[in-house]
Amino acid sequence: RLSSLLSPQEKKIFAVQGPYPIIRRLLRARGWVETKLPRKTRQLKQQPGQQKKQQLEKRAGRGGDKQGKAVPSPRGGAQPSPDTKKSPQHPLPLDKKNKGETEDEDKKEGNEQCSEDSDDIHDLMSYLVQDQVPNFLWTIHLGNIDQGLLPRIEVVNRFPRLNALCTKEGLCQSLQNLPWFEPVDLNTFFPRCYRLGLMGEQEAFIEDFRLTAARSLLKLALKKVRDRPVRTEQPPKSDTAAAPKAPVPQGGSVLRPQGWHRSHVSHLMVSTARLPSPPYPQLVEEALEVCEQHLGVLEHQDIDRDTPSPCRTCIAWDCFLQEYYRVAHEGARLVLSKEQREQCQDVLRRLEEQLPQLGIEGKLNVWILKPSAKSRGRGIVCTTRLEQVLEMSQSSSPQVCQWVVQKYVERPLTIFDTKFDIRQWFVVTDWNPLTVWFYRDCYLRFCSRPFSLCHLEPARHLCNVAIQKRYKTSPPDPRLPPDKIWSNTQFQAHLAQLGRADDWKRVIVPGMKAAILNAVRCARDSVGSRKGSFELFGADFLIGKDFQPWLLEINSCPTMSPSSVVTRRLCANVQRDTLRLVLDRKDNPNCSIGAFELLYKEAAVDSCLSVGLQLKIIGCSLKNP
């Protein structure tokens, strides 16, 4: 039995690097044998076989684990006993280029995910195949693997060069090329995004910020006429308490990165001691003028004449924005005539026909500033001030785009007044022909405090589990679970209670599928394709009040750590079904692949290579008359 499992003809030798105990357990249950690949550290420069032998001899000689002694680890290398602190001898290097959710906290949670079978039989079989090249590799980062060994491995769970898809800067750049692939408007599923390291895009952002401020002013003017003057609410006393203590990243914090001072955080609270003075009377007229000029550009009225940009008019934008801030955040009153009110309504109606994102913009012109290649919500800042965004962009190196700025969705769908997002998995098994699989199960991640644009703290606006677990508070509503996670079935039940049960299959799922496919198509030419490789991705979506999904980002190597009861079950299921998809389906195309469904498979294109064919051009040159 043992000799048959170790036979090279069986091709059932695997290697796992990273916090993936479920992958290891499932492969062992299939009769696969694990080999322990050395990592790139100084301690592992010795012969792998010699190191394995030393580990087995130590374990046999000592008769088991002892406090403070190293024991063989199922992941390869030495692992401290449970009663000692984890040794930092073999850290997993972070992927600075391909953004994934592979941090120290993932590894810690992964170690707690489930107990591994560390029977002597597995160690013995691993020792016997120590010199064999694995047929299957599941790793947290390709950089951990010897680049000379990697091409000899048949199946690998990672693709190289995923920057174009899995960094915020790369996704922003890739989706700008969407018109070359599909006749789809990018603004219908991806909030407007700009790379601040590029001068052209920074100027485009400044223009967008100003135009959005003008539109927001018209919305505020109508609201203040229709209702009583709106004042920004004061924060409840509970929100003024100090934020929970958490480890501060080197060079900055979660919400305040390096170079960001207290004065940079947008505080929308105003004093109620006295009413602010009204803005200058021409403010609404200037906003109407700018919006009319923008409409002319959107309706292509400027094709046959030299029309300046709406933001390059005679309006003093610095003064206009300061007055807009007073109206939006300080409760300054606006006085509209009947004619102006009708003009505002007409202009906004026409703008809505031209701008797909007008409905999610809101009235406060909030933007979200993100580090280009970081994950888990680190360094993200929400702001309403143009000067704050530009100050952050000046800290970027001219050669490296360190920041992207994106329009914040001010009108998201909330559940019990709490913001959430959706983590949706999909798998790419081939880039040529492009083959994408969609996973039917997903989960929702909730914030820790009620949604409010009056307070731009991460507890209300960043749904990342790594951010929200810093807040050891109960859910904002008792109907939400303590771990702040829902499954998609729970979400569908909630939609049914709202009378919108059909929106899941009719609007949300088709929208997520289309956004994923558009992103993958745009990035395919920049990704390192490798036959035999595959990758499991995690896409993050926000749902608008009209139930339309909005793509936020795509993560490579999404975390499989069980942060809740829901994720413990779903993460185990998606790993099991991924192995079915990439291993079982090769031998049996009709086998069960669980919750995966084929989203897209490109038709095979025959290559027409002309070898030895003599080509020439027949004709005559044209001469000037």
ZASE-809108 format. One record per residue (C-alpha): x, y, z; residue in one letter. Coordinates in steps of 0.02 Angstrom, whole numbers, padded with zeros to 5 digits, always signed. Layout:
N
XYZA...
//
This chain:
625
+00000+00000+00000R+00137+00123+00047L+00241+00084-00107S+00092+00114-00221S+00060+00285-00144L+00241+00335-00166L+00253+00272-00345S+00304+00413-00464P+00172+00351-00585Q+00035+00395-00460E+00081+00579-00468K+00008+00608-00295K+00142+00707-00208I+00094+00879-00144F+00167+01025-00048A+00076+01155+00056V+00153+01316+00120Q+00047+01434+00224G-00104+01424+00340P-00202+01293+00241Y-00235+01144+00357P-00395+01100+00263I-00303+01083+00097I-00176+00969+00181R-00310+00863+00263R-00413+00845+00103L-00263+00794+00000L-00207+00667+00129R-00382+00594+00130A-00367+00571-00058R-00209+00467-00035G-00085+00604-00078W+00084+00612+00007V+00158+00777+00064E+00335+00831+00032T+00409+00972+00134K+00485+01106+00024L+00625+01211+00101P+00595+01397+00117R+00717+01532+00068K+00803+01560+00235T+00980+01543+00292R+00939+01399+00405Q+00870+01299+00260L+01021+01311+00147K+01075+01139+00207Q+01017+00986+00112Q+00829+00962+00137P+00849+00775+00159G+00976+00798+00298Q+00863+00919+00389Q+00712+00802+00378K+00817+00658+00442K+00877+00761+00590Q+00699+00808+00634Q+00639+00628+00631L+00788+00570+00734E+00755+00704+00865K+00573+00655+00879R+00612+00469+00891A+00750+00497+01019G+00646+00608+01133R+00486+00511+01123G+00373+00656+01084G+00355+00841+01116D+00442+00923+01261K+00423+01099+01321Q+00539+01217+01231G+00597+01086+01104K+00570+01090+00917A+00458+00957+00840V+00420+00914+00659P+00286+01024+00586S+00158+00967+00456P+00205+01124+00359R+00388+01079+00350G+00534+01141+00453G+00539+01154+00641A+00392+01213+00744Q+00393+01257+00930P+00292+01155+01050S+00120+01225+01100P+00189+01286+01267D+00320+01398+01190T+00310+01553+01084K+00317+01533+00897K+00493+01547+00829S+00518+01682+00697P+00649+01580+00605Q+00543+01552+00449H+00434+01705+00419P+00327+01708+00264L+00381+01858+00161P+00240+01973+00110L+00197+01994-00072D+00223+02180-00100K+00170+02172-00281K+00025+02051-00287N-00092+02111-00153K-00161+01967-00052G-00230+01945+00122E-00077+01854+00184T-00022+01935+00345E+00038+01876+00515D-00138+01875+00584E-00192+01756+00447D-00053+01637+00493K-00097+01645+00676K-00281+01612+00642E-00238+01477+00518G-00138+01385+00650N-00293+01384+00759E-00408+01328+00618Q-00400+01143+00656C-00282+01017+00730S-00174+00925+00604E-00137+00742+00593D+00046+00735+00640S+00055+00545+00645D+00221+00465+00617D+00155+00385+00456I+00137+00557+00373H+00309+00610+00430D+00382+00447+00369L+00301+00460+00198M+00357+00641+00183S+00533+00586+00225Y+00527+00453+00089L+00476+00579-00046V+00590+00719+00011Q+00687+00716-00152D+00532+00706-00263Q+00461+00856-00354V+00280+00884-00299P+00144+00867-00427N+00031+00992-00337F+00079+01150-00242L-00032+01262-00136W+00068+01409-00072T+00035+01576+00006I+00166+01663-00102H+00263+01609-00255L+00417+01699-00190G+00434+01563-00058N+00470+01432-00192I+00635+01398-00276D+00616+01473-00450Q+00713+01329-00524G+00593+01203-00448L+00432+01295-00489L+00425+01255-00678P+00437+01069-00638R+00278+01070-00531I+00125+01022-00633E-00014+01112-00537V+00012+01273-00439V-00121+01379-00352N-00044+01547-00396R-00014+01650-00553F+00134+01768-00565P+00119+01955-00600R-00056+01990-00537L-00028+02176-00510N-00147+02225-00649A-00291+02137-00560L-00250+02130-00375C-00180+02300-00332T-00289+02454-00321K-00179+02548-00443E-00173+02402-00564G-00360+02372-00562L-00392+02557-00590C-00275+02559-00739Q-00339+02395-00813S-00522+02446-00806L-00484+02606-00899Q-00452+02493-01050N-00625+02413-01039L-00693+02498-01199P-00563+02401-01298W-00639+02236-01238F-00824+02266-01206E-00951+02403-01250P-00982+02430-01064V-00975+02591-00965D-00849+02573-00825L-00948+02695-00719N-01094+02573-00705T-01003+02452-00589F-00838+02531-00528F-00837+02693-00427P-00733+02829-00510R-00550+02803-00468C-00389+02901-00502Y-00204+02866-00478R-00133+03016-00389L+00046+02978-00440G+00007+03025-00620L-00011+03210-00656M-00145+03186-00788G-00254+03082-00674E-00226+03200-00528Q-00290+03344-00634E-00439+03237-00688A-00477+03202-00504F-00471+03387-00461I-00595+03424-00599E-00706+03280-00543D-00701+03339-00362F-00754+03514-00414R-00895+03454-00527L-00958+03337-00392T-00957+03481-00269A-01062+03586-00388A-01189+03444-00411R-01192+03413-00223S-01227+03596-00192L-01382+03587-00303L-01442+03434-00207K-01414+03521-00041L-01503+03676-00103A-01658+03576-00149L-01653+03480+00014K-01637+03638+00119K-01785+03713+00027V-01891+03557+00037R-01849+03526+00219D-01791+03639+00357R-01607+03690+00347P-01503+03536+00372V-01367+03539+00503R-01235+03407+00527T-01280+03300+00676E-01175+03297+00833Q-01088+03135+00877P-01164+03037+01021P-01062+03033+01179K-01020+02850+01153S-00932+02893+00990D-00818+03020+01070T-00736+02886+01175A-00560+02838+01132A-00541+02709+00995A-00492+02534+01051P-00308+02510+01072K-00228+02412+00933A-00053+02381+00869P+00001+02532+00768V+00086+02490+00603P+00260+02558+00581Q+00255+02734+00511G+00070+02766+00544G-00097+02694+00596S-00244+02610+00514V-00338+02771+00478L-00195+02894+00492R-00044+02837+00389P+00127+02914+00400Q+00123+03099+00361G-00061+03115+00409W-00092+03230+00557H-00242+03255+00668R-00293+03407+00568S-00309+03299+00413H-00456+03197+00477V-00621+03266+00417S-00733+03317+00562H-00907+03357+00501L-00970+03414+00670M-01012+03598+00693V-01051+03704+00842S-01233+03744+00876T-01191+03901+00973A-01241+04014+00829R-01300+03995+00651L-01164+04018+00520P-01178+04166+00404S-01258+04130+00235P-01146+04102+00083P-01126+04233-00049Y-01284+04248-00158P-01203+04196-00323Q-01156+04022-00257L-01306+03930-00329V-01293+04024-00493E-01110+03973-00510E-01153+03791-00475A-01291+03797-00606L-01173+03874-00732E-01041+03738-00704V-01169+03598-00716C-01243+03669-00876E-01070+03676-00955Q-01036+03497-00899H-01200+03442-00975L-01147+03520-01138G-00990+03413-01137V-01087+03255-01089L-01213+03286-01227E-01071+03315-01353H-01122+03494-01388Q-00938+03542-01389D-00888+03435-01537I-00892+03573-01668D-00831+03715-01559R-00690+03750-01442D-00775+03738-01272T-00666+03756-01118P-00677+03629-00978S-00816+03669-00853P-00682+03685-00720C-00582+03812-00819R-00712+03949-00811T-00710+04118-00726C-00768+04040-00562I-00648+04059-00417A-00645+03877-00366W-00552+03899-00202D-00685+04019-00142C-00826+03910-00212F-00764+03755-00121L-00745+03846+00043Q-00924+03907+00030E-00982+03732-00018Y-00896+03661+00137Y-00992+03785+00243R-01157+03732+00166V-01122+03545+00172A-01035+03531+00340H-01074+03688+00440E-01259+03710+00407G-01249+03874+00312A-01420+03923+00243R-01461+03934+00058L-01599+04044-00011V-01675+03991-00178L-01800+04079-00287S-01936+03978-00370K-01846+03994-00537E-01683+03931-00463Q-01771+03783-00383R-01844+03733-00551E-01675+03754-00635Q-01591+03643-00504C-01721+03508-00528Q-01705+03513-00717D-01515+03510-00717V-01506+03364-00594L-01634+03267-00696R-01531+03288-00854R-01371+03245-00761L-01449+03085-00697E-01477+03029-00876E-01292+03054-00915Q-01204+03003-00753L-01232+02824-00692P-01152+02864-00523Q-01257+03016-00481L-01368+02909-00369G-01224+02847-00259I-01134+03014-00246E-01236+03085-00105G-01220+03268-00054K-01060+03279+00050L-00929+03240-00085N-00840+03106+00018V-00688+03023-00062W-00587+02875-00001I-00398+02878-00012L-00313+02707-00022K-00132+02649-00025P-00101+02570-00193S-00035+02399-00143A-00092+02368+00036K-00231+02255+00096S-00340+02226+00249R-00394+02409+00256G-00224+02474+00308R-00191+02659+00280G-00364+02701+00210I-00427+02879+00240V-00599+02952+00207C-00604+03139+00175T-00714+03278+00109T-00577+03405+00075R-00482+03424-00088L-00329+03498-00004E-00311+03345+00108Q-00307+03227-00040V-00179+03333-00132L-00070+03344+00022E-00065+03155+00034M-00026+03137-00151S+00125+03252-00132Q+00204+03123-00019S+00206+02998-00163S+00364+02964-00260S+00357+03021-00441P+00414+02849-00497Q+00290+02751-00389V+00102+02779-00378C+00073+02757-00191Q-00107+02817-00180W-00270+02800-00273V-00423+02904-00233V-00598+02838-00265Q-00771+02911-00251K-00849+02849-00091Y-01021+02769-00107V-01121+02886+00005E-01285+02795-00020R-01250+02611+00011P-01380+02482+00055L-01373+02455+00243T-01441+02317+00353I-01512+02379+00517F-01426+02546+00482D-01257+02458+00469T-01141+02459+00319K-01083+02293+00245F-00990+02226+00095D-00986+02056+00008I-00837+01941-00014R-00865+01843-00175Q-00748+01703-00232W-00704+01654-00409F-00569+01546-00489V-00470+01570-00650V-00407+01402-00716T-00334+01468-00878D-00294+01635-00957W-00281+01571-01136N-00416+01523-01171P-00487+01626-01029L-00586+01513-00911T-00673+01585-00758V-00776+01495-00625W-00899+01584-00509F-00935+01521-00332Y-01118+01528-00286R-01088+01552-00099D-01018+01710-00021C-01027+01804+00142Y-01063+01979+00209L-00948+02078+00324R-01026+02210+00438F-00956+02365+00521C-00955+02385+00708S-01053+02546+00721R-01205+02620+00631P-01173+02700+00462F-01156+02888+00467S-01070+03012+00353L-01052+03133+00499C-00911+03026+00569H-00784+02954+00450L-00707+02829+00569E-00661+02653+00509P-00783+02569+00629A-00925+02638+00522R-00851+02632+00347H-00719+02495+00327L-00794+02320+00327C-00628+02226+00330N-00625+02093+00465V-00448+02144+00512A-00512+02321+00548I-00675+02279+00634Q-00602+02152+00755K-00506+02296+00835R-00672+02360+00899Y-00723+02246+01043K-00900+02312+01045T-01065+02225+01024S-01150+02239+00854P-01241+02404+00825P-01405+02307+00815D-01450+02150+00916P-01515+02069+00757R-01337+02061+00690L-01224+01917+00744P-01083+01953+00868P-00950+01902+00741D-01024+02027+00614K-01033+01898+00472I-01183+01838+00372W-01196+01704+00239S-01277+01742+00072N-01427+01634+00123T-01455+01746+00275Q-01445+01897+00161F-01571+01823+00042Q-01690+01792+00187A-01670+01975+00236H-01709+02030+00058L-01864+01922+00062A-01922+02014+00219Q-01899+02177+00125L-02002+02111-00020G-01849+02110-00134R-01812+01922-00139A-01792+01921-00328D-01656+02055-00326D-01523+01929-00272W-01537+01823-00429K-01601+01961-00543R-01487+02107-00500V-01349+02071-00374I-01276+01906-00436V-01281+01954-00622P-01199+02120-00579G-01058+02036-00482M-01029+01911-00622K-01020+02048-00754A-00900+02154-00650A-00784+02007-00616I-00780+01957-00798L-00747+02135-00856N-00602+02153-00734A-00524+01986-00783V-00536+02024-00969R-00451+02192-00948C-00306+02121-00846A-00275+01958-00940R-00138+02025-01054D-00037+02086-00904S-00050+01929-00797V+00084+01795-00802G-00004+01646-00881S+00057+01472-00840R-00022+01310-00898K-00068+01201-00751G-00089+01348-00633S-00251+01414-00561F-00298+01546-00433E-00437+01574-00309L-00481+01759-00297F-00589+01858-00176G-00685+02006-00248A-00761+02137-00132D-00927+02218-00178F-01034+02356-00104L-01221+02358-00136I-01307+02523-00175G-01480+02573-00117K-01546+02519-00287D-01469+02345-00255F-01338+02369-00391Q-01168+02294-00344P-01011+02401-00354W-00841+02320-00370L-00716+02387-00242L-00562+02276-00263E-00501+02101-00304I-00387+02005-00185N-00265+01869-00231S-00242+01731-00103C-00397+01780+00000P-00392+01733+00183T-00459+01562+00230M-00451+01593+00417S-00614+01554+00508P-00659+01722+00585S-00838+01664+00618S-00953+01515+00614V-01006+01562+00438V-00831+01581+00368T-00773+01421+00452R-00901+01325+00349R-00889+01424+00187L-00699+01434+00181C-00687+01246+00207A-00815+01219+00069N-00730+01331-00058V-00562+01245-00029Q-00642+01074-00050R-00733+01126-00208D-00576+01208-00279T-00483+01042-00265L-00628+00956-00351R-00621+01084-00491L-00434+01079-00525V-00396+00895-00484L-00549+00783-00497D-00619+00866-00652R-00462+00824-00751K-00500+00637-00738D-00689+00652-00734N-00765+00805-00821P-00936+00758-00751N-00883+00751-00569C-00961+00863-00437S-00877+01033-00419I-00985+01090-00275G-01045+01270-00282A-00936+01319-00431F-01016+01360-00598E-00934+01404-00762L-00944+01592-00784L-00848+01608-00946Y-00743+01502-01062K-00666+01583-01213E-00680+01493-01378A-00518+01414-01432A-00432+01511-01570V-00327+01414-01695D-00157+01490-01719S-00117+01527-01901C+00071+01521-01909L+00140+01539-02085S+00308+01455-02093V+00414+01485-02247G+00279+01586-02337L+00346+01724-02448Q+00249+01885-02422L+00262+02039-02533K+00168+02201-02569I+00110+02235-02746I+00077+02414-02798G+00157+02578-02846C+00203+02731-02749S+00099+02890-02755L+00182+03051-02807K+00133+03226-02761N+00043+03314-02905P
//
